[in-house]
Each structure stands twice: as structure tokens, then as C-alpha cells.
Amino acid sequence: MTARAPTESFFSRWQTLNDWLIKHRSIWQPAPFTELRPAWVESHPGLAQMIAGLTGDECAELDDEPQKLADIASRYVPDLALYAPLTDYPDLAPEYSDVLAATLPEVRATDMPGRKREQAGAFAAALKPLQQPILDWCCGKGHLARTLAAQSQNDVAGYEWNPELVAEGNRLAARFADAVQIDCQDVMAKDLPVPENVHGVALHACGDLHRQLLKRGVVAELPRLSVSPCCYHKTVEGIYTVLSESAATHEPKLVLDRSDLRLAVRETVTAPAGVRQQTRTLSQWRLGFDGLQRDLRGVDQYLPVPSYPPGLIQKGFPEFCHWVASKKQLCLPANTDFEFWLAYGVHRHREVRRYELIRHLFRRPLELWLVLDYAVYLEEQDYCVRLGRFCDRSLTPRNLLLDAVKKKGARGRLC
């Protein structure tokens, strides 16, 4: 692994990100969906005026090109010019031919979605050479496990809590004679057995699940840990707790709740057009109902609503409002002007879309704040760590790879 200069340590980069995020949290922390007019609109009028003039197509383009958006926005908030150096990390993806060779052929990728197949192949290629037996954490049907088994001379074990997925994964492994054995395990169990001398891997294990692998792997002194994190907000904690001692003792502290953590993964770059359209429609309906409920209750405050069953979207906005009202014990007047409130929702969605555009600039920095803390934690536990992208963002926005090798110790390991 390439050594870094002291000034470029993971902790120094974490510190820089931490202080930058704290300085600008008035922009990214308020949720425009729930706040009618974020305070930064008043403190940064030039920025607010710029985004108000964007067309829908321009919004979509800039949301998919955060660097371009940061360059434009830095005219009004100069510190946003730091977006590029703050988010620039090495490309760990091997050559295309190596990725292709590590990807399961379609004839062997039974029940494996195409995008997942490609992600598993890219992840496996970035980890080669594979020198220890492998433990695939939260492995589902074993798609990654089977991909890794084809690239390794060692057996692959998998942990998965869903017995149906365990049975299906073992059936597939047996069918294709893969050296894979999946066990039904709750990885959050206190008495979870962690095998010695295995390479622990996790591709898109959510929140507490991937953090559990890091913590349990450290305790077990596993020789190697390779994680591509996902869904950081899926945690039992109301307020996020950093892993590393260095981050825990740093001042000033950045305090994140689940809503803040959710911002780190709010990207739909891989979502089909139909899914995007449905999401847009439901957002407009929610905002329309929000205006209606504020008017009915005489309370200028957002009212959280439950998830709307996707199948009901065909019934239209009035039915949506009645459904939500029933869940919140509200009685809608017979003369409710649904056309007015739908138009209100469409208008509010246009505003929110533009406010969120600026907020979205902080998605990757927030994600890196989290993953850099993981990297510092692993370094504190005597691991050599590399951090970078294992595939292009178009394949998955969650393309960060944290790869840690235990330094030489009592068991003779050397990174």
C-alpha cells in the first residue's frame, strides 16, 4: 500500500471535513421538505436567487454533476470551491478486463440482478489477491460470496439472518459447485462466533451491520477487513457515535442524527426513470397535503406521514389525502379544494427541489466524514488502510471501498 505524507493522514482529512461541515451546517442540516424557507435563503440571497432561476433540466444535470454545481455555487459561498479536494479519493478499480474476469458469467449468475452482478465483480476485482478464507457478512443469497469463491483458492463462508435466503444461497452454491457455505446468523448477536484468520468482507451491508463487522473484526484481530458501506442511517442510535478515539476527542464536535445520516445516501443516479417519476409525484402529493394540514390545524409545522403503499398511487391525489388524514386522525372538509392543494404541492416541490440541490452538495462530504472515521478507527487498531472508489458512480453511488490489512503482530501477519 502506498504511504501517505503525515499532512495527508486520514485523520487530518477527517478534521478538515469535520470543520468544513460544521461551518456550513446552516445550509445542509435544515430539511427543506419540512421547513418552508430555510434560513440560509436569507443569509445567502445570491445563492438563493441563482437556484431559483434554474430550469428542471438544469437541476437534474447539476444534481448528477456535483462538481459543476460546486463550481457555480462557490461564486456565492466561496468555501464550496473546496468540494473537489475534500471529495477526491483514489480510483481503486482495476482494469476493465480484470473486472470482467472477476464478474460471474451470466449463465452462472442465477437470480442475480445485472447491476448487483457487476458490483460484485468490481468489488472482487478490487480486492485481489485473495489470500485468506473469506467471511461474507450479511451475504443474502451469496451473490458476492459466489463471485469471490471463483476468484479465490480458499473457501467462502457467509452469514445471513434470513433462513429463506440462506437456503436459496446454499442451493445455488451446490448447483454450481461453488466453495460457499452460508450459515443462518444474526450478526448483531452478542454471542456471534467470528472465525479466526478470515478475510471479513461486506458489500453494502447497512448501517449498524457494517459497523458491527468492523468492531467484531477488530476484536477478533482478523487479518483483513474490506467494506463498502451503505445506509449509514440504519442504526439503533438516535445520535451517531463515532468509532475512532481521535474523532471522539476532537473539538468542535459534529452531531448527526438519523436525518443527517440519511442525507449521505440520498442519491438516485441508478434509479429507473419510472421510479424517479413516481418518487416525484409522491413528493408533490406529500407537500400538497402538508400545506393542507397546516391550514386545517392552524399549526405552521410539518406533520410526518407514513409511507404510502405504491399500489395506491393510481387512485389520485384526493384519495392520498384521505388516506393520510385517516392515519393522522384528521377530518377533511367536504369542500376541500384538492386541485388548489395539488397545485400548491407542485409549486412547493419546485422550491424544495432547488433548496435540496444545494443541500445535496454535502452528501459525499458527509459520507466521507463517516468512512474516514472508520479508517482512523482501523488505523488505531493497527491496520494498514486504503480508501477509494472500487467502481464508477454510475454503477452505484455507494462506491467507496475501505480495505484494511492487519499489521505484523503476534500471529505473524504483515500488511
Sine and cosine of phi, psi and omega as CSV:
sin_phi,cos_phi,sin_psi,cos_psi,sin_omega,cos_omega
0.00,0.00,0.61,-0.79,-0.05,-1.00
-0.97,0.26,0.77,-0.64,0.00,-1.00
-0.96,0.29,0.53,-0.85,0.04,-1.00
-0.95,-0.31,0.54,-0.84,0.10,-1.00
-0.91,0.42,0.49,-0.87,-0.03,-1.00
-0.81,0.59,-0.58,0.82,-0.03,-1.00
-0.94,0.33,-0.24,0.97,-0.01,-1.00
-0.94,-0.34,0.40,0.92,-0.01,-1.00
-0.90,0.43,0.38,-0.93,0.05,-1.00
-0.85,0.52,-0.63,0.78,-0.03,-1.00
-0.94,0.35,-0.62,0.78,0.03,-1.00
-0.91,0.42,-0.59,0.81,0.05,-1.00
-0.94,0.34,-0.60,0.80,0.07,-1.00
-0.89,0.46,-0.69,0.72,0.01,-1.00
-0.86,0.51,-0.72,0.70,-0.01,-1.00
-0.88,0.48,-0.70,0.71,0.04,-1.00
-0.90,0.44,-0.69,0.72,-0.02,-1.00
-0.84,0.55,-0.75,0.66,-0.05,-1.00
-0.94,0.35,-0.58,0.81,0.03,-1.00
-0.92,0.40,-0.68,0.74,0.02,-1.00
-0.92,0.40,-0.64,0.76,0.04,-1.00
-0.89,0.45,-0.68,0.74,-0.03,-1.00
-0.87,0.50,-0.56,0.83,-0.11,-0.99
-0.92,-0.39,0.35,0.94,-0.05,-1.00
-0.93,0.37,-0.30,0.95,0.08,-1.00
-0.92,0.40,-0.33,0.94,0.04,-1.00
-1.00,0.00,-0.71,0.70,-0.15,-0.99
-1.00,-0.09,-0.36,0.93,-0.10,-0.99
-0.98,0.18,-0.64,0.77,0.05,-1.00
-0.91,0.41,0.66,-0.75,0.00,-1.00
-1.00,-0.08,0.94,-0.34,-0.03,-1.00
-0.86,0.52,-0.40,0.92,0.00,-1.00
-0.91,0.41,-0.51,0.86,-0.05,-1.00
-0.97,-0.25,-0.35,0.94,0.02,-1.00
-0.96,-0.28,0.82,-0.57,-0.09,-1.00
-0.89,0.46,-0.59,0.80,-0.04,-1.00
-0.53,-0.85,0.99,-0.15,-0.02,-1.00
-0.83,0.55,0.57,-0.82,-0.08,-1.00
-0.87,0.49,-0.48,0.88,-0.05,-1.00
-0.91,0.41,-0.33,0.94,0.04,-1.00
-0.87,0.49,-0.58,0.82,0.03,-1.00
-0.98,0.18,-0.61,0.79,-0.06,-1.00
-0.98,0.18,-0.34,0.94,0.02,-1.00
-0.77,-0.64,0.92,0.38,-0.09,-1.00
-0.89,0.46,-0.56,0.83,0.01,-1.00
-0.90,0.44,-0.67,0.74,0.03,-1.00
-0.91,0.42,-0.68,0.74,0.01,-1.00
-0.89,0.45,-0.65,0.76,0.00,-1.00
-0.92,0.39,-0.61,0.80,0.00,-1.00
-0.89,0.45,-0.75,0.66,-0.06,-1.00
-0.95,0.32,-0.47,0.88,0.01,-1.00
-0.90,0.43,-0.45,0.90,-0.03,-1.00
-1.00,0.01,0.00,1.00,-0.02,-1.00
-0.97,0.24,0.61,-0.80,0.12,-0.99
-0.99,0.17,0.20,-0.98,0.05,-1.00
-0.87,0.49,-0.66,0.75,0.01,-1.00
-0.91,0.42,-0.63,0.78,0.03,-1.00
-0.91,0.42,-0.63,0.78,0.06,-1.00
-0.87,0.49,-0.72,0.70,-0.02,-1.00
-0.89,0.46,-0.68,0.74,0.00,-1.00
-0.89,0.45,-0.73,0.69,-0.05,-1.00
-0.95,0.33,-0.50,0.86,0.04,-1.00
-0.92,0.39,-0.51,0.86,0.03,-1.00
-1.00,0.03,-0.14,0.99,0.02,-1.00
-0.77,-0.64,0.95,0.31,-0.08,-1.00
-0.86,0.51,-0.53,0.85,0.01,-1.00
-0.90,0.44,-0.67,0.74,0.04,-1.00
-0.90,0.44,-0.67,0.75,0.04,-1.00
-0.89,0.45,-0.67,0.74,0.01,-1.00
-0.88,0.47,-0.64,0.77,0.01,-1.00
-0.88,0.47,-0.68,0.74,0.00,-1.00
-0.94,0.35,-0.73,0.69,-0.06,-1.00
-0.92,0.39,-0.42,0.91,-0.03,-1.00
-0.92,0.39,-0.25,0.97,0.09,-1.00
-0.92,0.40,-0.42,0.91,-0.04,-1.00
-0.95,-0.32,-0.48,0.88,0.09,-1.00
-0.77,-0.63,1.00,0.00,-0.16,-0.99
-0.79,0.61,-0.55,0.84,-0.03,-1.00
-0.89,0.45,-0.31,0.95,0.02,-1.00
-0.94,0.35,-0.21,0.98,0.09,-1.00
-0.92,0.40,-0.27,0.96,0.03,-1.00
-0.99,0.17,-0.05,1.00,-0.05,-1.00
-0.81,0.59,-0.73,0.69,-0.06,-1.00
-0.88,0.48,-0.83,0.56,-0.01,-1.00
-0.91,0.41,-0.47,0.88,0.01,-1.00
-0.95,0.31,-0.47,0.88,-0.10,-0.99
-0.93,-0.36,0.11,0.99,-0.05,-1.00
-1.00,0.06,0.92,-0.39,0.03,-1.00
-0.76,-0.65,0.39,-0.92,-0.11,-0.99
-0.88,0.48,0.47,-0.88,0.13,-0.99
-1.00,0.03,0.93,-0.36,-0.02,-1.00
-1.00,-0.07,0.01,1.00,-0.03,-1.00
-0.94,0.33,0.76,-0.65,0.06,-1.00
-0.94,0.34,-0.06,-1.00,0.07,-1.00
-0.88,0.47,0.44,-0.90,-0.05,-1.00
-0.84,0.55,-0.62,0.78,-0.02,-1.00
-0.90,0.44,-0.58,0.82,0.02,-1.00
-0.95,0.32,-0.62,0.78,0.06,-1.00
-0.90,0.43,-0.69,0.72,0.01,-1.00
-0.88,0.47,-0.64,0.77,-0.01,-1.00
-0.93,0.36,-0.45,0.89,-0.02,-1.00
-1.00,0.01,-0.09,1.00,-0.02,-1.00
-1.00,-0.02,0.74,-0.68,0.01,-1.00
-0.86,0.51,0.73,-0.68,0.09,-1.00
-0.86,0.51,0.50,-0.87,-0.05,-1.00
-0.84,0.54,-0.54,0.84,-0.03,-1.00
-0.93,0.37,-0.34,0.94,0.03,-1.00
-0.98,-0.21,-0.14,0.99,-0.10,-1.00
-1.00,-0.06,0.76,0.64,0.00,-1.00
-0.87,0.49,0.74,-0.67,0.03,-1.00
0.90,0.44,0.27,0.96,-0.01,-1.00
-0.96,-0.27,0.93,-0.37,0.02,-1.00
-0.82,0.58,0.55,-0.84,-0.07,-1.00
-0.82,0.57,-0.70,0.72,-0.02,-1.00
-0.92,0.40,-0.65,0.76,0.04,-1.00
-0.90,0.44,-0.62,0.78,0.03,-1.00
-0.87,0.49,-0.70,0.71,-0.01,-1.00
-0.93,0.36,-0.63,0.78,0.03,-1.00
-0.89,0.46,-0.70,0.71,0.00,-1.00
-0.89,0.46,-0.65,0.76,0.03,-1.00
-0.90,0.44,-0.68,0.73,0.01,-1.00
-0.91,0.41,-0.65,0.76,0.01,-1.00
-0.90,0.44,-0.72,0.69,0.00,-1.00
-0.89,0.47,-0.68,0.73,-0.02,-1.00
-0.89,0.45,-0.60,0.80,-0.02,-1.00
-0.94,0.33,-0.33,0.95,-0.04,-1.00
-1.00,-0.07,-0.23,0.97,-0.06,-1.00
-0.91,0.41,0.60,-0.80,0.10,1.00
-0.99,0.14,0.55,-0.84,0.01,-1.00
-0.99,-0.16,0.93,-0.37,-0.20,-0.98
-0.95,-0.32,-0.27,0.96,-0.01,-1.00
-0.88,-0.48,0.28,-0.96,0.21,-0.98
-0.83,0.55,0.48,-0.87,-0.16,-0.99
-0.90,-0.43,0.62,-0.79,0.14,-0.99
-0.88,-0.47,0.92,-0.39,0.00,-1.00
-1.00,-0.01,0.92,-0.40,-0.14,-0.99
-1.00,0.06,0.81,-0.59,-0.03,-1.00
0.84,0.55,0.88,0.48,-0.27,-0.96
-1.00,0.02,-0.10,1.00,-0.02,-1.00
0.86,0.50,-0.77,-0.64,0.03,-1.00
-0.99,0.15,0.05,1.00,0.04,-1.00
1.00,0.08,0.41,0.91,0.00,-1.00
-0.86,0.51,-0.74,0.67,0.02,-1.00
-0.93,0.36,-0.66,0.75,-0.02,-1.00
-0.84,0.54,-0.70,0.72,-0.01,-1.00
-0.93,0.37,-0.58,0.81,0.05,-1.00
-0.90,0.44,-0.70,0.71,-0.01,-1.00
-0.93,0.38,-0.60,0.80,-0.01,-1.00
-0.87,0.49,-0.56,0.83,0.00,-1.00
-0.95,0.30,-0.25,0.97,-0.04,-1.00
-0.95,-0.33,0.04,1.00,-0.11,-0.99
-0.80,-0.60,0.44,-0.90,0.09,-1.00
-1.00,-0.01,-0.03,1.00,-0.06,-1.00
-0.94,-0.33,0.32,-0.95,0.04,-1.00
-0.94,0.33,0.40,-0.92,0.05,-1.00
-0.85,-0.52,0.80,-0.60,0.11,-0.99
-0.96,-0.27,0.45,-0.89,0.03,-1.00
-0.74,-0.67,0.59,-0.81,0.13,-0.99
-0.92,-0.39,0.79,-0.61,0.02,-1.00
-0.51,-0.86,0.68,-0.73,-0.09,-1.00
-1.00,0.06,-0.41,0.91,-0.06,-1.00
-0.99,0.13,0.92,-0.39,-0.08,-1.00
-0.89,0.47,-0.51,0.86,0.01,-1.00
-0.92,0.39,-0.66,0.76,0.04,-1.00
-0.93,0.37,-0.60,0.80,0.04,-1.00
-0.87,0.50,-0.75,0.66,-0.02,-1.00
-0.89,0.46,-0.69,0.72,-0.02,-1.00
-0.92,0.39,-0.65,0.76,0.01,-1.00
-0.90,0.45,-0.68,0.74,0.03,-1.00
-0.93,0.37,-0.54,0.84,0.06,-1.00
-0.90,0.44,-0.70,0.72,0.00,-1.00
-0.91,0.42,-0.67,0.74,0.00,-1.00
-0.88,0.47,-0.66,0.75,0.02,-1.00
-0.92,0.39,-0.64,0.77,-0.02,-1.00
-0.87,0.49,-0.64,0.77,-0.06,-1.00
-0.98,-0.22,0.18,0.98,0.04,-1.00
0.84,0.55,0.65,0.76,0.06,-1.00
-0.99,0.11,0.59,-0.81,0.01,-1.00
-0.99,0.16,0.89,0.45,-0.08,-1.00
-0.77,-0.64,0.71,-0.70,0.10,-1.00
-0.73,-0.68,0.88,-0.48,-0.01,-1.00
-0.98,-0.22,0.76,-0.65,0.02,-1.00
-0.94,-0.34,0.57,-0.82,0.03,-1.00
-0.99,0.17,0.95,-0.30,-0.07,-1.00
-0.63,-0.78,0.66,-0.75,0.20,-0.98
-1.00,0.01,0.95,-0.31,-0.10,-0.99
-0.94,0.35,-0.21,0.98,0.03,-1.00
-1.00,-0.01,-0.04,1.00,-0.01,-1.00
-0.91,0.41,0.65,-0.76,-0.03,-1.00
-0.91,0.41,-0.51,0.86,-0.04,-1.00
-0.99,-0.14,0.39,0.92,-0.04,-1.00
-0.87,0.49,0.80,-0.60,0.07,-1.00
-0.98,0.20,0.78,-0.62,0.07,-1.00
-0.91,-0.41,0.91,-0.41,-0.05,-1.00
-0.87,0.50,0.47,-0.88,0.06,-1.00
-0.99,0.16,0.46,-0.89,0.17,-0.99
0.83,0.55,0.63,0.78,0.10,-1.00
-0.91,-0.41,0.37,-0.93,0.08,-1.00
-1.00,-0.05,0.95,-0.30,-0.01,-1.00
-0.99,0.12,0.81,-0.59,-0.01,-1.00
-0.79,-0.62,0.50,-0.87,0.07,-1.00
-0.49,-0.87,0.88,-0.47,0.05,-1.00
-0.96,-0.27,0.97,-0.24,0.06,-1.00
0.92,0.40,0.57,0.82,0.22,-0.98
-0.95,0.30,0.67,-0.74,-0.17,-0.99
-0.99,0.11,0.66,-0.75,0.25,-0.97
0.64,0.77,-0.90,-0.43,-0.04,-1.00
-0.85,0.53,-0.43,0.90,-0.04,-1.00
-0.93,0.38,-0.74,0.67,0.01,-1.00
-0.96,0.29,-0.52,0.85,0.06,-1.00
-0.92,0.40,-0.56,0.83,0.05,-1.00
-0.90,0.44,-0.64,0.77,0.04,-1.00
-0.88,0.48,-0.70,0.72,0.00,-1.00
-0.87,0.49,-0.72,0.69,-0.05,-1.00
-0.94,0.35,-0.72,0.70,0.00,-1.00
-0.94,0.34,-0.56,0.83,0.04,-1.00
-0.91,0.42,-0.62,0.78,0.04,-1.00
-0.91,0.42,-0.72,0.70,0.01,-1.00
-0.87,0.50,-0.64,0.76,0.00,-1.00
-0.99,0.17,-0.06,1.00,-0.03,-1.00
0.81,0.59,0.72,0.69,0.03,-1.00
-0.88,0.47,0.60,-0.80,-0.07,-1.00
-0.93,0.38,-0.43,0.90,-0.02,-1.00
-0.43,-0.90,0.64,-0.77,0.05,-1.00
-0.76,-0.66,0.80,-0.60,-0.03,-1.00
-0.75,-0.67,0.89,-0.46,-0.14,-0.99
-0.71,-0.71,0.72,-0.70,0.24,-0.97
-0.92,-0.38,0.98,-0.20,-0.15,-0.99
-0.96,0.29,0.33,-0.94,0.00,-1.00
-0.43,-0.90,0.37,-0.93,0.17,-0.99
0.73,0.69,0.86,0.51,-0.06,-1.00
-0.87,0.50,-0.42,0.91,-0.06,-1.00
-0.97,0.23,-0.20,0.98,-0.01,-1.00
-0.99,0.14,1.00,0.04,-0.10,-0.99
-0.55,-0.83,0.46,-0.89,0.04,-1.00
-0.99,0.16,-0.22,0.97,-0.04,-1.00
-0.99,0.12,0.68,-0.73,0.08,-1.00
-0.96,0.28,-0.61,0.79,0.05,-1.00
-0.89,-0.46,0.75,-0.66,-0.10,-1.00
-0.94,0.35,0.66,-0.75,0.04,-1.00
-0.92,-0.39,0.83,-0.56,0.00,-1.00
-0.93,0.38,0.40,-0.92,-0.02,-1.00
-1.00,0.02,-0.63,0.78,-0.14,-0.99
-0.99,0.13,0.55,-0.83,0.06,-1.00
-0.91,0.41,-0.60,0.80,-0.01,-1.00
-0.88,0.48,-0.70,0.71,0.02,-1.00
-0.94,0.35,-0.59,0.81,-0.04,-1.00
-0.90,0.43,-0.51,0.86,-0.05,-1.00
-0.99,-0.15,-0.01,1.00,-0.03,-1.00
-0.97,0.24,0.61,-0.80,0.11,-0.99
-0.81,-0.59,0.62,-0.79,-0.01,1.00
-0.97,0.24,0.36,-0.93,-0.03,-1.00
-0.99,-0.11,0.64,-0.77,0.13,-0.99
-0.99,-0.12,0.87,-0.49,-0.04,-1.00
-0.98,-0.21,0.84,-0.55,-0.05,-1.00
-0.86,-0.51,0.71,-0.70,0.15,-0.99
-0.97,-0.24,-0.08,-1.00,-0.06,-1.00
-0.87,0.48,-0.61,0.79,0.00,-1.00
-0.88,0.47,-0.66,0.75,0.04,-1.00
-0.90,0.43,-0.69,0.73,0.00,-1.00
-0.90,0.43,-0.58,0.81,-0.01,-1.00
-0.89,0.45,-0.53,0.85,0.00,-1.00
-0.86,0.51,-0.54,0.84,-0.05,-1.00
-0.89,0.46,-0.38,0.93,-0.06,-1.00
-0.88,-0.48,0.32,0.95,-0.03,-1.00
-1.00,0.06,0.96,0.27,0.07,-1.00
-0.72,-0.70,0.62,-0.78,0.00,-1.00
-0.82,-0.57,0.53,0.85,-0.07,-1.00
-0.88,0.47,-0.44,0.90,-0.02,-1.00
-0.98,-0.18,0.05,1.00,-0.05,-1.00
-0.98,0.22,0.66,-0.75,0.07,-1.00
-0.89,0.46,0.39,-0.92,-0.03,-1.00
-0.85,0.53,-0.62,0.78,0.00,-1.00
-0.90,0.44,-0.62,0.78,0.03,-1.00
-0.92,0.39,-0.65,0.76,0.03,-1.00
-0.88,0.47,-0.66,0.75,-0.01,-1.00
-0.91,0.42,-0.68,0.73,0.01,-1.00
-0.90,0.43,-0.65,0.76,0.04,-1.00
-0.88,0.47,-0.67,0.75,0.02,-1.00
-0.89,0.45,-0.70,0.72,0.00,-1.00
-0.88,0.47,-0.73,0.69,0.00,-1.00
-0.90,0.43,-0.59,0.81,0.05,-1.00
-0.90,0.44,-0.68,0.73,0.04,-1.00
-0.89,0.46,-0.66,0.75,0.01,-1.00
-0.91,0.42,-0.67,0.74,0.01,-1.00
-0.89,0.46,-0.66,0.75,0.01,-1.00
-0.94,0.34,-0.58,0.82,0.08,-1.00
-0.90,0.44,-0.71,0.70,0.04,-1.00
-0.91,0.42,-0.57,0.82,0.02,-1.00
-0.87,0.50,-0.70,0.72,0.06,-1.00
-0.89,0.46,-0.65,0.76,0.00,-1.00
-0.89,0.45,-0.73,0.69,-0.05,-1.00
-0.93,0.36,-0.56,0.83,0.07,-1.00
-0.89,0.45,-0.65,0.76,0.00,-1.00
-0.93,0.37,-0.69,0.73,-0.02,-1.00
-0.92,0.40,-0.70,0.71,-0.08,-1.00
-0.99,0.13,-0.31,0.95,-0.07,-1.00
0.92,0.38,0.44,0.90,-0.01,-1.00
-0.82,-0.57,0.88,-0.47,-0.05,-1.00
-1.00,0.09,0.94,0.35,-0.06,-1.00
-0.52,-0.86,0.64,-0.77,0.01,-1.00
-0.91,0.41,0.66,-0.76,0.03,-1.00
-0.91,-0.41,0.94,-0.34,-0.01,-1.00
-0.85,0.52,0.64,-0.77,0.00,-1.00
-0.82,-0.57,0.46,-0.89,-0.02,-1.00
-0.95,0.31,0.22,-0.98,0.06,-1.00
-0.91,0.42,0.69,-0.72,-0.03,-1.00
-1.00,0.00,0.82,-0.57,0.02,-1.00
-0.81,0.59,0.83,-0.56,-0.07,-1.00
-0.80,0.60,-0.58,0.81,-0.05,-1.00
-0.90,0.43,-0.36,0.93,-0.04,-1.00
-0.99,0.13,-0.10,1.00,-0.05,-1.00
-0.90,0.44,-0.38,0.92,0.00,-1.00
-0.95,0.30,-0.24,0.97,-0.08,-1.00
-1.00,0.07,-0.15,0.99,0.12,-0.99
1.00,-0.06,0.16,-0.99,-0.10,-1.00
-0.90,0.43,-0.71,0.71,0.00,-1.00
-0.84,0.54,-0.68,0.73,0.01,-1.00
-0.91,0.42,-0.60,0.80,0.06,-1.00
-0.86,0.51,-0.73,0.69,-0.02,-1.00
-0.89,0.46,-0.67,0.74,0.03,-1.00
-0.90,0.44,-0.65,0.76,-0.01,-1.00
-0.89,0.45,-0.74,0.68,0.00,-1.00
-0.91,0.41,-0.67,0.74,-0.01,-1.00
-0.85,0.52,-0.63,0.78,0.00,-1.00
-0.92,0.40,-0.55,0.83,0.01,-1.00
-0.95,0.31,-0.41,0.91,-0.06,-1.00
-0.95,-0.32,0.25,0.97,0.03,-1.00
0.82,0.57,0.67,0.74,0.07,-1.00
-0.94,-0.33,0.57,-0.82,0.04,-1.00
-0.95,-0.32,0.89,-0.46,0.00,-1.00
-0.99,0.11,0.76,-0.65,0.05,-1.00
-0.86,0.51,0.51,-0.86,-0.01,-1.00
-0.89,0.46,-0.47,0.88,-0.05,-1.00
-0.99,-0.11,0.36,0.93,0.01,-1.00
-0.85,0.53,0.79,-0.61,-0.01,-1.00
-1.00,0.04,1.00,0.06,-0.07,-1.00
-0.91,0.41,-0.54,0.84,0.02,-1.00
-0.89,0.45,-0.64,0.77,0.02,-1.00
-0.89,0.45,-0.73,0.69,-0.08,-1.00
-0.96,0.27,-0.46,0.89,0.12,-0.99
-0.93,0.38,-0.68,0.73,0.04,-1.00
-0.88,0.47,-0.62,0.79,0.06,-1.00
-0.88,0.48,-0.70,0.72,0.00,-1.00
-0.89,0.45,-0.65,0.76,0.03,-1.00
-0.89,0.45,-0.67,0.74,0.02,-1.00
-0.91,0.42,-0.72,0.70,0.01,-1.00
-0.89,0.46,-0.61,0.79,0.01,-1.00
-0.89,0.46,-0.61,0.79,0.04,-1.00
-0.89,0.46,-0.67,0.74,0.03,-1.00
-0.91,0.41,-0.76,0.65,-0.04,-1.00
-0.87,0.49,-0.65,0.76,0.00,-1.00
-0.83,0.56,-0.64,0.77,-0.03,-1.00
-0.98,0.20,-0.63,0.78,0.09,-1.00
-0.90,0.44,-0.67,0.74,-0.01,-1.00
-0.91,0.41,-0.50,0.87,-0.01,-1.00
-0.83,0.56,-0.72,0.69,0.02,-1.00
-0.93,0.36,-0.65,0.76,0.03,-1.00
-0.87,0.50,-0.58,0.81,-0.04,-1.00
-0.92,0.40,-0.30,0.95,0.08,-1.00
-0.88,0.48,-0.34,0.94,-0.08,-1.00
-0.99,-0.14,0.09,1.00,-0.01,-1.00
-0.90,0.44,-0.82,0.57,-0.04,-1.00
-0.91,0.40,-0.68,0.73,0.07,-1.00
-0.84,0.54,-0.63,0.77,0.04,-1.00
-0.91,0.42,-0.67,0.74,0.02,-1.00
-0.88,0.47,-0.68,0.74,0.00,-1.00
-0.93,0.37,-0.55,0.84,0.10,-1.00
-0.84,0.55,-0.68,0.74,0.01,-1.00
-0.94,0.35,-0.75,0.66,-0.09,-1.00
-0.95,0.32,-0.54,0.84,0.08,-1.00
-0.90,0.43,-0.59,0.81,0.10,-1.00
-0.87,0.49,-0.67,0.74,0.07,-1.00
-0.86,0.50,-0.69,0.72,-0.03,-1.00
-0.89,0.45,-0.69,0.73,0.02,-1.00
-0.90,0.44,-0.66,0.75,0.03,-1.00
-0.85,0.53,-0.71,0.70,-0.01,-1.00
-0.92,0.39,-0.62,0.79,0.07,-1.00
-0.89,0.45,-0.63,0.78,0.04,-1.00
-0.89,0.46,-0.42,0.91,-0.01,-1.00
-0.99,-0.14,0.38,0.93,0.10,-1.00
0.93,0.36,0.67,0.74,0.14,-0.99
-0.93,-0.37,0.58,-0.82,0.23,-0.97
-1.00,0.07,0.75,-0.66,-0.17,-0.99
-0.81,-0.58,0.65,-0.76,0.20,-0.98
-0.82,-0.57,0.54,-0.84,-0.05,-1.00
-0.65,-0.76,0.76,-0.65,0.03,-1.00
-0.06,-1.00,-0.23,-0.97,-0.03,-1.00
-0.99,-0.13,0.76,-0.65,0.01,-1.00
-0.99,-0.11,-0.13,0.99,0.06,-1.00
-0.34,-0.94,0.12,-0.99,0.01,-1.00
-0.96,0.30,0.48,-0.88,0.00,-1.00
-0.87,0.49,-0.47,0.88,-0.01,-1.00
-0.92,0.39,-0.40,0.92,0.05,-1.00
-0.99,0.16,-0.65,0.76,0.13,-0.99
-0.27,-0.96,0.74,-0.67,0.09,-1.00
-0.90,0.44,-0.42,0.91,0.04,-1.00
-1.00,0.04,0.95,0.33,-0.14,-0.99
-0.93,-0.36,0.29,0.96,0.04,-1.00
-0.99,0.14,0.65,-0.76,0.06,-1.00
-0.86,-0.52,0.83,-0.55,0.12,-0.99
-0.96,-0.29,0.92,-0.39,-0.11,-0.99
-0.84,-0.54,0.89,-0.45,-0.12,-0.99
-0.81,-0.58,0.74,-0.67,0.01,-1.00
-0.88,-0.47,0.77,-0.64,-0.03,-1.00
-0.91,0.42,0.71,-0.70,0.06,-1.00
-0.94,0.33,0.24,-0.97,-0.02,-1.00
-0.85,0.53,0.75,-0.66,-0.02,-1.00
-0.55,-0.84,-0.47,-0.88,-0.10,-1.00
-0.87,0.48,-0.47,0.88,-0.05,-1.00
-0.99,-0.11,0.18,0.98,0.12,-0.99
0.98,0.19,0.36,0.93,-0.02,-1.00
-1.00,0.08,0.47,-0.88,0.00,-1.00
-0.58,-0.81,0.76,-0.64,0.01,-1.00
-1.00,0.06,0.00,0.00,0.00,0.00
